[in-house]
Every structure is written in C-alpha cells, then in structure tokens.
Amino acid sequence: MQRLPLPPFILQPARRRLLKTMAVLPAATWLPGCGGDGDPAPVPSEPTPFTYEIGVRTVPGTALINATIQDLGLWDKHGIKPVDPVPIDDRREWTPEAENNCDVRLYGMGATINYLSKGVQFTIIGDLGTRAEWHMWTLADNPIALTDLKGKRFAVTQLAGTDRFYVDLFLKSLDVSQDDIVYVPTGGVGTNYTALKEGKADSWVTTEHTGILTDRDNLLRSMAKVSDYVGTDWDPYVVLAKRSTLKEKPGLVREAATAIFEAVQHIGKAPRQENLDRLMKLFKVDQAMAERLFATVSLNPSGKIKLSTIEKMRNHYIENGLITPESAPLSAIYDASILGTR
C-alpha cells in the first residue's frame, strides 16, 4: 500500500524536538546576522555627548521644553546625551570666552544679538516661538514716574549682561541718557530683587515671568513694558549652536534640534493639565501660579526662523546705538541649514 505524506501539522518526533530546542534558545543565537551564523552580535552604540544648557532656567517656555524632552526620552531616541558646560560662577564680570561654553543652547534672541556683537560664537538655528515681555519694575510702595528717572539706580546682573541691555533700550525709548542713571551690578536675579527690597536700587528691568517667580510677596509694580515701544513681535527664545560645532558636527546639531522641536510639538498637543503639572513640579508652585507662568508661553512648532523678527530687532538696536552693523552682521546671527526660515 502506498504511504501518503503526513499533513503539515503532524510533525515527526525528531523535528518536534529540534523546534522545541530552538524555541528556548535566545533569538540572537540562531537568527541570521545576529551571532548564530558566525557574525558578531551588534553592540548598541553609546549616545553622542554634547554640551547643552537652557540659558536662564527661570524661563517657563524653555524649562517646559527641556523637561518634556527628558520625560519623553527624546535625547535617547535621537542617540545624543546632553552634558552640562563649565558653569559661569560670577556673572558680574563677563567675557565672550566664558559664554562660548556649549554646543547647543536655548536662549533669548535679544541676548543672542547682544552677545554676538561682543564676540560670542553662536548662531540661531531655530525659533522656539515663546516670547519674553520685559518690564521696568519698581516697588509698589515706592513708585517712580517715567519722567523722573534721572539719578535713579538700576539693579543689573552685570554691566555687559542682557538686563543692562534692556535698561539701555528703555532709556533710549524714553529719551533718557545712560549718564543720568546709575547701574548697580549685583551678580544674579535674586540679588537684583534683594537690592530693590533693601533700598540699594530703585528699579530693576527683567522679564514678566522672572518677576512672577521672584516676587512671591507681590512687592513689584510694573512701570513700563518693552512692547509699548517695540511691539509684540520681539525677542523670542531661540535654539543656538556654536558655529564650530555646526560646521564640524552638523548631524549632532540636527538631532538635537529635532528632539527639541518634537518636545515643542508635544507641548502644543498635550492636555493643558499635563503642561501645568510639569510647571508646578519644575518651579514648585501651585496651580494658580502655574497658570500665570503658562500664559507667558507661546510656541513655534515648525522651528523655522522668522527673519523679519531678527531684522526688526537688529535694526532697532543699530538705530539706537546699542550695537553697530559690523559687530553683528545679519549673516552671523542665523543659519538656516537645519530648519530653514519663514
């Protein structure tokens, strides 16, 4: 009698034993290309380190972006690892060499143009969209009229810093000479506020969110805000890259920028409470304070650089004598090779 072939689901004992043995072996020992046929198993590559910081850590927008990157594991996803740069301990004395301390940075556009004009080797590669409203503050119980600024003392972090830069911008807008006021460098945000409270300074120019975070006792009063003089399209926070890093390691800069803007896009789509919870955790504030901070955050999911904003800020600074055209040429302020322009 002719023997019929066994149906495919009825296996011979020897073959059943072989498959059973293979099933309990690690897949890498028998899959082709994974060590079972003589090829070495792939070794996971280590993430590429790069120096990175978010600039002033009291900025709700950049702090929220940075925390979202970490919570979602976006650095690991893109195979990179941020490393803290060498810190600047005392900001009363400023040098461009000290500021050239990291590969990628989140910072304000106004500070960037200011620092570029003083020799810092960064360039803008992306626009985060979140904007800073700068205020001229005084104590509520010791108000100062804008027509009575002569002889007044302005607390600043350092004589070459961004807050000094905005003091000068306010003075120019109000037609007050720098020689008519006194700068009081204190070395930090907290010490500026203390100088105001202790009567060592009469005014302090800083951002709205810094005022919210610092003034827990509600002592500050806004005398003026910068948008009164320059409009609202002003001073977004941006992504910077060191020029040498961008030239030598463009792939690293691209991965960093991609991770950053994936976080920006996530924030824009996330439930509001998720963002508020992060702000409460980051700044150790309650729900009401987190709401106030979140109100200062705006976003640019594309990351594209808005050239008209750069040109507006640069031209205003030149016209008011704060920088010269040669000290911050437009070609040095931004590089569109990563995300482009809009």
C-alpha positions in Angstrom: 0.0 0.0 0.0 1.4 3.4 -0.9 2.1 5.7 2.1 0.6 9.1 1.9 2.7 12.1 3.1 2.0 13.4 6.6 -0.2 16.5 6.8 2.0 19.6 7.6 0.7 19.9 11.1 1.7 16.4 12.1 5.5 16.6 12.8 7.9 13.8 13.1 9.3 13.4 16.6 12.9 14.4 15.7 11.7 17.6 14.1 9.5 18.4 17.0 12.4 18.0 19.4 14.6 20.4 17.2 11.9 23.1 17.1 11.3 22.8 20.8 15.1 23.3 21.5 15.2 26.3 19.2 12.2 27.9 20.9 14.0 28.1 24.2 17.3 29.5 22.8 17.8 33.3 22.7 16.8 34.6 19.3 20.3 36.2 18.8 21.9 32.7 18.8 20.1 31.5 15.8 18.7 34.4 13.8 20.9 35.1 10.7 23.2 38.0 11.2 22.8 38.0 15.0 25.7 35.7 16.0 24.2 32.3 15.1 26.0 32.0 11.8 29.4 33.4 12.9 28.5 37.1 12.6 29.1 39.1 15.7 26.0 40.4 17.5 25.6 44.2 17.1 26.7 46.3 20.1 24.4 49.1 21.0 26.2 52.4 20.3 26.7 54.8 23.1 24.8 58.2 22.8 26.9 61.0 21.5 27.6 63.6 24.2 27.3 67.3 23.6 27.4 70.3 25.9 24.0 71.8 26.3 22.1 74.3 28.5 18.8 76.1 28.5 20.2 79.5 29.5 18.2 81.2 32.2 16.3 78.4 33.9 13.5 80.7 35.1 12.0 80.9 31.6 8.8 78.8 31.7 8.9 78.1 27.9 12.4 76.8 27.7 12.2 75.0 31.1 8.9 73.3 30.0 10.5 72.2 26.6 13.6 70.9 28.4 11.5 68.9 30.9 9.3 67.5 28.2 12.4 66.3 26.3 13.6 64.5 29.4 10.2 63.0 30.3 9.7 61.6 26.8 13.2 60.3 26.5 13.9 62.3 23.3 17.6 62.6 23.8 18.0 58.9 23.9 15.6 58.5 21.0 18.0 60.6 18.9 21.2 59.0 20.2 22.6 62.0 22.0 23.4 62.9 25.5 23.4 66.4 27.0 26.4 67.3 29.2 26.5 70.4 31.4 29.0 73.0 30.3 31.6 74.6 32.6 29.5 76.9 34.7 29.9 80.7 34.9 30.1 81.3 38.7 30.2 85.1 38.9 28.3 87.0 36.2 29.4 90.4 37.4 32.5 90.0 35.2 31.6 89.0 31.7 33.8 87.6 28.8 32.8 86.1 25.5 35.1 83.2 26.1 33.1 82.2 29.2 29.8 82.3 27.2 31.3 80.1 24.4 30.8 77.1 26.7 28.4 74.8 25.0 27.4 73.2 21.6 23.6 73.8 21.7 21.8 76.3 23.8 18.2 77.7 24.3 18.4 81.5 24.8 16.7 84.8 24.1 17.1 86.4 20.6 17.9 89.8 22.2 20.6 88.3 24.4 21.9 86.4 21.3 22.3 89.6 19.2 23.8 91.4 22.1 26.4 88.6 22.8 27.2 88.2 19.1 28.1 91.8 18.9 30.5 91.2 21.8 32.3 88.2 20.2 30.3 85.1 21.3 30.5 82.4 18.6 26.8 81.3 18.4 24.3 81.4 15.7 20.5 80.9 15.7 19.3 77.6 14.1 15.7 77.6 15.2 12.9 79.8 16.7 11.1 78.3 19.7 8.3 80.9 19.5 8.0 81.6 23.2 8.5 85.3 23.8 9.7 87.4 26.7 7.9 90.6 27.8 10.5 92.8 29.5 9.3 95.2 32.3 10.8 98.0 34.2 9.9 97.3 37.8 9.9 99.3 41.0 8.5 98.6 44.4 4.8 99.2 44.7 5.2 101.2 47.9 7.9 103.4 46.3 6.7 104.2 42.7 8.8 106.1 40.3 7.4 108.2 37.4 8.9 107.6 34.0 9.6 111.3 33.8 11.7 111.1 37.0 14.5 108.6 36.1 17.5 110.9 36.4 19.7 109.9 39.3 17.9 106.6 39.8 19.8 103.3 40.5 19.1 100.3 38.3 19.9 96.8 39.5 21.6 94.7 36.8 23.2 91.3 36.9 26.3 92.5 35.2 27.4 95.6 33.2 27.6 93.6 29.9 24.5 91.4 30.5 21.1 91.2 28.9 19.2 93.1 31.6 21.7 96.0 31.3 21.0 95.9 27.6 17.3 96.2 28.2 17.8 99.1 30.7 19.6 100.9 27.9 16.7 100.1 25.5 14.1 101.5 27.9 16.3 104.6 28.4 16.7 105.2 24.7 12.9 104.8 24.2 12.3 107.3 27.0 14.9 109.7 25.8 17.0 109.4 29.0 20.8 109.4 28.8 22.7 106.5 30.3 24.9 109.1 32.1 21.8 110.3 34.0 21.3 107.0 35.9 23.4 104.6 38.0 24.0 100.9 37.3 24.2 98.6 40.3 25.7 95.2 39.3 24.7 92.5 41.8 25.6 89.2 40.1 22.2 87.5 39.9 18.4 87.6 39.6 17.8 87.1 43.3 20.3 89.7 44.3 18.7 92.2 41.9 15.4 91.7 43.7 17.1 91.9 47.1 18.8 95.2 46.1 15.4 96.6 45.3 13.9 95.5 48.6 16.8 96.7 50.7 16.8 100.2 49.0 20.1 99.7 47.2 18.4 100.1 43.9 15.4 102.0 42.7 14.4 99.9 39.6 15.0 96.6 38.0 14.5 95.6 34.4 13.6 91.9 33.9 11.1 89.7 32.2 7.5 89.2 33.2 8.0 85.5 34.1 11.1 86.3 36.2 9.0 88.9 38.1 6.3 86.4 38.7 8.7 83.8 40.0 10.8 86.1 42.1 8.2 88.3 43.6 6.4 85.9 45.8 5.4 88.7 48.2 3.8 90.8 45.4 6.0 93.8 46.1 6.8 94.7 42.4 5.0 97.2 40.3 5.5 97.5 36.5 6.4 101.0 35.4 6.6 100.1 31.6 6.9 97.1 29.3 9.0 96.8 26.2 6.2 96.0 23.9 4.9 99.6 24.5 7.9 100.8 22.5 8.8 98.0 20.0 5.6 96.0 19.6 4.8 92.4 20.4 6.9 90.7 17.7 10.0 90.8 19.8 12.6 88.7 21.5 11.6 85.1 21.0 13.6 82.4 22.7 15.7 80.5 20.1 17.9 77.5 19.6 21.6 78.3 19.2 24.5 76.3 18.0 28.2 77.0 18.4 29.5 77.8 14.9 32.4 75.4 15.1 30.0 72.6 16.2 27.6 73.3 13.4 30.4 73.2 10.9 32.2 70.0 12.3 29.2 68.0 13.6 26.0 69.1 11.7 24.4 65.7 12.2 24.6 66.1 16.0 23.1 69.6 15.9 20.3 68.3 13.6 19.5 65.5 16.1 19.4 68.0 19.0 17.2 70.4 17.1 14.8 67.6 16.1 14.5 66.4 19.7 13.8 69.9 20.9 11.1 70.6 18.4 9.4 67.2 18.9 9.0 68.4 22.5 7.6 71.7 21.3 5.0 69.9 19.2 4.1 67.6 22.1 3.5 70.6 24.4 1.2 72.1 21.8 -0.9 69.0 21.5 -0.8 67.8 25.2 -3.6 68.2 27.6 -3.3 71.6 29.3 -3.0 69.9 32.8 0.0 67.9 31.7 1.9 71.1 31.0 0.7 72.7 34.2 1.8 69.7 36.2 5.3 70.0 34.7 5.4 73.7 35.5 4.2 73.1 39.1 6.9 70.4 39.5 9.7 72.5 37.9 9.1 75.7 39.8 7.5 74.3 42.9 4.4 76.5 42.5 0.7 75.9 42.9 -1.9 75.6 40.2 -2.7 79.3 40.1 1.0 80.3 39.7 1.5 77.6 37.0 -1.4 79.1 35.1 0.2 82.5 35.2 3.5 81.1 34.0 1.9 79.0 31.2 0.2 82.2 30.0 3.7 83.5 29.1 4.5 80.5 26.9 3.9 80.6 23.1 5.2 78.0 20.6 6.5 77.7 17.1 6.2 74.0 16.2 8.0 74.3 12.9 11.1 75.8 14.4 11.6 77.9 11.3 13.4 81.2 11.9 11.4 84.3 11.4 13.8 86.6 9.6 11.6 89.7 10.0 11.9 89.5 13.8 15.7 89.3 13.6 15.9 92.2 11.2 13.5 94.3 13.3 15.5 93.7 16.5 18.8 94.2 14.8 17.8 97.4 13.1 16.3 98.8 16.3 19.5 98.1 18.2 21.6 99.7 15.5 19.3 102.8 15.2 19.5 103.3 19.0 23.3 102.8 19.2 23.2 99.6 21.2 25.2 97.7 18.6 26.9 98.5 15.3 26.2 96.9 11.9 29.7 95.5 11.8 29.5 93.9 15.3 26.5 91.7 14.5 26.2 91.2 10.7 22.9 89.5 9.7 24.8 86.6 8.2 26.3 85.8 11.6 23.1 85.9 13.5 21.3 82.9 12.0 22.0 79.8 10.0 19.0 78.2 8.1 20.7 74.9 7.2 18.9 72.9 9.9 15.3 74.1 9.9 15.0 76.9 7.4 13.2 80.2 7.5 9.6 81.5 7.4 
